[in-house]
């Protein structure tokens, strides 16, 4: 079983190993991924969300 460790109890030691990908490449990919995100309108939560399910497949209705 996993337990969550509090932030103040964690020990982080930066630059302890050689990176697989350079920091610049990582940041470039992150920017590219962010630019590809689709802007979707925020939908209102329906009254029966997570209440009604299909009897055959169990999919939420």
N, C-alpha and C positions, 0 to 999 in steps of 0.2 A: 504494500500500500504506500502511496506517495503522500508526503506531508509538505506543506508549503513552509519555506524558511523565510523569516522576516528579513526585510531589506537590511536592517542594521546588523543582523547576524551573518550576512553573506560576506565572503572575502573575495574581492575581485582584484586580480593582478594583471594590469594591461601589458601588452607586448611580450608575452611569455613564450610565444612560438611564432614561426614565420607564417604569414598569411597565405592562404591558397589563392586569393584574389586580392589585387591591390585595392587600397582604400578609394582611389580615384575611380576605378572601374566599378566598385560596389556602389558608390554614390551616383555614378552615371546611370547605372541600371535602375536604381531606386527612383531617380527622377523620371526615367523613361516609363517605368511601371505606373508611377503616379499620374503621368500625363495620359495614359491609356485608360484610366478609370472612367467609367461611364457615369455621367451625372443623371441620376434618377430622382424623380420627385418622391417626396416622402408620402407614403400612403397612410391613411388613417387605419387604425386597428379595428377590424370588424368585430362585431358583438360576439360572434361564435368562434373566434380564433382560439385554437387549442381546446375547443370544447366538442366540436362535431368531427367525427372521423368516419371514413368509408368502412363499412362492415366487411368488404371483400379484401381490400389491400391494406387498410390501416392508414391510408394517406389522409392528412388533415384537409378538411373541406373549407 
